[in-house]
Amino acid sequence: MGTRGEAETAIRATGLVKHYKDVHALDGLDLEVQQGTVMALLGPNGAGKTTTIRVLTTLLRADSGAATVAGLDVVKDAAELRSRIGVSGQYSAVDEYLTGFENLDMVGRLYHLGAKRSRARARELLERFDLVDAGDRPVKGYSGGMRRRLDLAGALVADPPVLFLDEPTTGLDPRARIDLWAVIDELVAAGTTLLLTTQYLEEADRLADRIAVIDRGVVIERGTADDLKSRVGGSRIDLTLATAEDLSAAVEILGRPAGEVTADESSRRLTLPASDGAITLSDALLALRERGIVPTDASLAKPSLDDVFLTLTGRATADSADATPATDATPATDAGASASTGSTR
């Protein structure tokens, strides 16, 4: 997804700090998201992603620092801000004993839309999220993907200009994930500003205009996906040779002109940097062919977000939530805040 150009700042955080005894969940985090764009917060388990979302959505107060969302201070203007944002947490904040329609109607009333408008909005969103057939059934019979769609619909009841999604597709099957991505694309195309946290590198690559890599409570790198990949290094060539003798000869042939070359004898695989991309690959294959060596496989690979992540943090992403205390990560907290404020889901 390409950058959408210059725009006003919709989300700004400066020097956010949040400590839980000896755990530094946020340690001076700075963040800026332009209006009408998608920012992905990418980080390993315990990096501070969920804590950041909670501070920006008024569910948690930072120990120090400042933040504004839609021009409103997250502390001083918290009550007003809650009517301007939508939030979908890691856990679907829906009442499984109510129908899909009743869940959305209830959220509309908490937003003070009035009975008529709440009912109309509920029907609109059921149609938009392909839940019409299930709209009058209790949510306890919904699949995981249906619950996530309903939860996101709830976050959109008041048509908020800024939307926060915390691990929006965790637990969904590939088809349901792609469907949800399509919905997110529609929202952003209509002007919604989106801040999402994710541990799915493909998701950040697919959805985000810009990515902020968070580790140990601070942003350690930021930019577009292409920017981040280019900072890790250029493309590389992977060659698989037919025999150990071919591998040894290829290392000798390509070592000097191509720079550093790595070889794995067990797989007969050779890897070398490709400073000029396809030109380097073409030159390498020509040099080998002139010596009678033809690789059984050859490919040109660009750096992935996996490479970026491992290079920047020294560790892989995990599938669990931030390692913050239970009071900052349990579904009960999300649901309770949703019911009490009538605005965060």
N, C-alpha and C positions, 0 to 999 in steps of 0.2 A: 504494500500500500504506500503510495507516494505522499510526500509532505504537501499539505494543503495551502502553504503560503503563509504570509504574515497575518497575524490576528491579535486581538487583545488577549491579555492574560486572564484565564478563567480560574486557575488554581495557582497559588503561590505559597510556598512554605520556606521559612528562613530559620535556620538554627534550631530545629525541633529536637528536644531532648526528652526522653522518657526512660526512667530507670525503675526496675523492680528489685530492690535490695542490691544484689551484686550483678544483676542482669541489666546490661545496657541495651534496651530494645531499640531506642533511637539515641544517637550520639552526635547531634548537630546536623541533622538532615536538611538539605536544601533541595527544593523542587519547584519547577515552573512548567505549567501546561497551558498552551495557547488554546483559545476558544475554537471550538469546532474541530478539534484534533483528538487523536487517540494516543495516550501515553501508557506504555506498559512498564510496570515495576517488576523487574526480573531479579530474583535472588534465591539463594539456597535456604533451606530450612532454618528458621530463626534469624533471618536477615533483618527483619523489621517491617516487612511489607504490610501485614495485617495491622500492626500498630499504627503505621502511617495512615491507612484508610480510616481507622477508628478516630484518630485525632482530627482528620480533615472532615469527618462527618459528624462531629460533636459528640460522639459516643465515649470519648476518652479525652481528658485534658492533659496536655503536655506539661512536663515540669518546667520547661522554659522554651523560648522561641516564639515565633508568631506565624500565623497562617491565615490566608483569606481565600474564600471560595465564592465565585460569582460576585466579587467585590465586597463581601461581608466577612467580618472577623469571626473566626470559628468559636471564639469564647464570648466576646461582647455581644455579637449578633446571632448567637446560637439558635434562639427561638425562630427568628425570621429566616435564617439560613435553611432550617429543616424543611421549609416549604418550597425551597428552590432546588433541592437535590433529590436524587433517587439512589438507593443503595441495595445491592444484592450481595449477601454475604456468602461465606463458604458453605453454609448450611441453609437449605431452603426454609425460609421463615413463613411457612404456610400452616394453616390449621387443617389437619388431615380429616377432622370430623365435619368440616364444612365442605360444601361443593366448591368447585373452581369459581363459579359466579359469585357465591357468597363471600369467598375470600377477597375478591377484587372489589366487590360492593362495600365490604367492611373498610377496606383501605381508603376508598373514596370518601366515606363518611368521616374517617379519622382526619382526612385532609380538609374536611368541611366543604366538600363539593356540593352537598345537598343530596337528598334522596334520589331525585330524578336524574341529575347529572351523574351520580355515582353508578346507578344502574345502567345508564347508557354507556358510560365509559367502560364498565365491566364487560358489556357485550362487545364493544369495539375491540377491546384487547383480547378477548377470547378468540375472536375471528382473526385478528392479526397474528396471533401465536398458534393458530391451527388447533385450537382447543374447544371449538364449538361443540363437537360431538360429545366431549367429556365435561362440558361446562356445568351440567346439572348433576354430575356424579360426585360423591364424596372423594376428596383428594387422597384418602388412604388407599384407594384402588389405582392411583396413578403410577406410572413408571417413573424412574429417576429423571429421565429426560423431560417428561411432562411436568414434573414438579419444578425443575429448573426453569422451564419456560414460564410457568405460572408465577414463580418467584420474580423473574425479570419483569413480567407484566405488572406485578404489583409495584415494582420500583418505578414504573412509568405512568401510573395512574394519574398523577398531577402534571404530566408532561414536563418533567424538570429539564432545565437547560444543562445541568451537570449531572453525570451519572457515574457512580462508583461500583465496580464489579470486583469482588474479591474471589479469586479462583473460580470464575464463572462456569467452567466446563469440567471441573474435577468430578470424576466418577462417571462421566457420560461416555457412551460408546462413540466410535468415530462418526457414524451417521448423525447422531444427535449433536455432536460437537460442531460439525459442518453446518447443520441447520441453524444453530445458535449464532455462529459466525455471520451467517447471512442476515440475521435479524440485527446484529450489531452494526453491520455495514449500512443497513437502511437507516438506523438511528443517527449515525454519524453523518451520512449524506444529507440528512435533514437539518444538521446544524448542532446536534448534541455534542457536548464535550465529554470525553470518556477517559477515566483513569481506571486501569485494571491491573490487578496483580495476577501473575501466572507463573507456574513452574514448567509449563509446556513451551519449549523453545519455538516449536513450530507455530504456536498460537501468537507469540510475540512477533515473530517474523511476518505472519500473515495479516495481523490486524493493526499493528502499531505504526503511527507516523514517526514516533520517537520512542526510544527505550532508555530507561534509567536502570542501571545495574546497582543493586543495593547489597551491601555486605556489612555485617556488624553495625547496623544502624546508621550508615552513611551512604550517600551516593558515590560510588567509586568510578563510574564512567557513565557517559550519556551521549546520545546521538541517534541517528537513524540506524537501521539494521546494517545497511551497507557501510556506513561510517565505522561502526564498531568492528565489522568484519575486516575492513581495510587496515585498521590499527593493529589487528592481531598479526597480519602478514598477508602476503599475496597468495595466489593460487599455487597448487602443487600438482605434480604429475605422478600418477601411480601406474607402474608397469609390472606385469607378471610375466616371468620368463619360463621357457619350457624346461630348462635344465639348470642344474647348479653351475655348470660351466658357462652357460649363457649369462647367468646372473653375474658371475665374477667378471666376465668380459664386459658386460654392460656398465658395471661400476667403473671399470677402468676407462671405458670410452666416454662416459658421460660425466665422470667426476670432475675433470678439470674445467671444461667450458660451462657446466651447469651449476657449479658451486657445490655445496654440501649435498651428499647423496647418502641415503640410508638404505640398507639392504637387510631383508629378513630371509635367512637361508631356509628356514622350515617351510615357508610359503612361497619362496622364490619371488618375493615381491620387492620392488625397488621404488623408492619415493625420492623425488627431488623438487626443489622450488621451481616455479614457472613464472619468472619475472615478467615475461611478455605473453603470458597466457597461451593461447592456441599456437602462436608462432614458436614458442619454446617447445611445445609438444611436437609440432611438425618437424622442427630441426632435430629433436632427439630421435624420432622414429627414422628420419633419413640417415642420421649418423649410424644407427644400429643396422639398418638395411644394407648400407655400404659394406658392413663387415659380416653380412650374411646372417644377422640375428633378427628374428621377427617375434615380438612379444605375443603371448597368447591372449593378453588383455591389456588395454591401455585406456586411461581416463584422465580427464582434467577436472580437478575438484577445487571449488572455491572454499574459503573458510566458512564454517557454519556458525550459528549462534552457540552451538555446543563448544566449538573451539574458543569462541570469545569468552564464554562463561568459565571454562576451565582455566583459561589463561589469566583472567582477571581475579578469580576467587580461589583458584587452586583446588576446587572441589566441585562435585556435580550437584545438580538440583535434586531435591527429594520430593516425594509425593505427599508429605504431611504438611500441616499448617505451621505457622511461626511458633517457635519454642518460647512462647510467652505464657505467663500464668493463666490458669483456667478462667479467671475473671475477665480475661481479655481475649478469649478464644472459643468459648463454649457456645453451642447453638442457643442455649437458654438465654445468654446475654443478648444475642442478636434479636431473638424473638421478643424478649422483654422490652428492649429499647424500641422495637418496632411498634409494639402495642402502646407504650407510654408516650411516644412522641407523635405517632401517627404519620411519620414521614420517612423513617429509615427502615429499609427492609433488607 
